[in-house]
């Protein structure tokens, strides 16, 4: 399936980069509004050609997230969603989808699971990569080694104010792509489109990894703008909002339609 | 003891934050190490602690309590006598001077009971800094008087509606705000928790408590105390008084946690006594969490102790056995609050009442010849309204 590549995330991102095709990465909160919908969303997003699906592991104290993702996680937690249940779900989809599956969660959720147990269970449950917004490269020594040994990608984040030294460090430990945060801030929709040209070219000089931009992307114009300089875009809060607005019915259909509208003309 | 260069006390501490904060933390670390070698900075700090905060505070022989207990000789370190009524002002003066050094025009802070918020608002007013304080909307209701005080001091109080609407959520929101405004904003964290260098820096600004107490007890008694007792929420007043005695191996430390209603999950805030290590708010430390690593709701009658984690240095003291940590329940804290008011004429903060209550409850463990210092970290006027 991913012959020659350590996992599907690395494969999907590199193939796109070589084909000069933009990558679409979609974030959904695991278990929002329920695990059944999450599963349907993954299948539908995969079918719609999304390259990477990020599943958020709900956490009680998500300091990097704005209100939209916070509320979706809180909602899921109150209904008993856990990391174990999310892993069970991804296991059921293993080998059935082309999109890479990445878990995004806060460090304590994984730490409490036991790092060795977590990394090995990722491998057997169809997970290709891990993003931890509150784990900086310097603190990731054990985690990074374990991930590498198990063919799992770690994706670190860089920010517009990251120094060259820090970008180099984050890139050296990342595989699949490097997560470029579009603004100094938290997740969530924004009206303004920050000019990221200079920032992305600075990162580009340091690493050959595919670069995906995230935080605050909610419409076609923004996606197009970011894809002028980046290899991929990550859409999160805007998708959660679509789910929330259609929570009673048609959430999956509406999300797919929304993603298609974002990709128009790209 | 000093943490290692990455801010670890043994295996506790470190830096677990979004990448966007790293340049700010690195700048803060650099400036902090410069400042503490700077004679002018130290002179300014000393001057404001003395002339503005009213230091040194008394080390007061609690003769009536000693007589009443018929036990060891008890001294109270009177942090309740500082300007704004608690030890929080020590840290705020220090960090305000840091903000000025770093040319940050805006400061933000989190607060639970409102004591750190009031101390922050006070220094913001004095040093002409714009100030936003994040406070859980539940706490705003519980501590309306402190909300009023902050507003009077010119601070903007932002009620936090997310999560459990208490201190931990206020801290989350302050961190989010800092991430979004990192260029012009200084984050004035109120306790010895958070990412490196905060636990070290806040200790530096609070160690004045222990340094004074050490000098004072030698003058008054000609010897060091056998025990030092302090309440522990995040743990800044306790570290402040413990740290200067760290190498005095015969001086025993007792940290008193909030046992709340019971030791069952969500009924207390006793992070060390009832928690397990994990990562929250920037450091690896003892934490009240469930089996999935979700941070638990907490309870304490003392809003200043109502926090699910603890400073990493305390976690280290616990593991190496340098300090012992023990919970005191709400009802025992209330009894101590009442007793100290009645027999000493001192109304202690409910937080500090936990430390007093420990001595009352465990009086039998002490010998009559023992010498005790209780850190009376704050005054109880703020609690009167709630208990009426």
Interface residues (C-beta under 8 A of the other chain):
Chain A: X59 X60 X61 X62 X63 X64 X65 X66 X67 X70 X74 X77 X82 X83 X84 X107 X108 X109 X110 X111 X112 X113 X133 X134 X135 X136 X138 X139 X156 X157 X158 X159 X161 X162 X163 X166 X170 X181 X184 X185 X186
Chain B: X6 X14 X15 X16 X17 X18 X19 X20 X22 X23 X162 X163 X168 X169 X172 X175 X176 X179 X180 X182 X183 X278 X279 X280 X281 X282 X287 X289 X291 X292 X293 X294 X295
